[in-house]
Amino acid sequence: MRTRWVIALLLAIPLVDTLLLLPVASAIGLLPTVLLVVLTGLVGMLLVRAEGRHTLTKLQRKAATGEVPTNELFDGGFLIAAGAFLLTPGIVTDAVGFALALPVTRYPIREVVKRYVVRPYLDRQTGGFVSGNVWVGGFPDGDDDVVNLDPEEYGRPGDDN
């Protein structure tokens, strides 16, 4: 079911880009529209390249100190996606590409993806261990062989202390 939505979204992006480029081209002209698309692609790629170098430096620094470079790996993935969006001609793809390339917008996007995509996935895989929602009162499936004892009843069978 989710695959259908992803495919629909991937097909809708070029349609929306085309529907937005036509009014822009009619308003400012064909040549300025083409120059605008090419210029945003070039500026975007320079931005992605600079941010990629910065992210790679931070990743290497964290790896050298033994820390896990989770945020830097997210940023690297977002920068790869930003490069793909910026190379695709269109207004919507350029806006998404710049949103993923600029640190001001990339950091909130990273936190949203962590909270609503990564953490629920890891919770499903680990039974709630990642977020701390671990069942501590026995087995959660309701087995009848679990017996809760009072603290006075603890001990080994046969101990008469």
DASUL-V970580 format. One record per helix or strand. SS is the DSSP state (~ for helix, > for strand). FROM is the first residue (numbers start at 1). TO is the last residue. Records with the same first field share a line. If there is no record, write none. Layout:
# DASUL-V970580
SS: FROM-TO, FROM-TO
This chain:
# DASUL-V970580
~: 2-28, 30-65, 70-87, 91-101, 103-126, 151-153
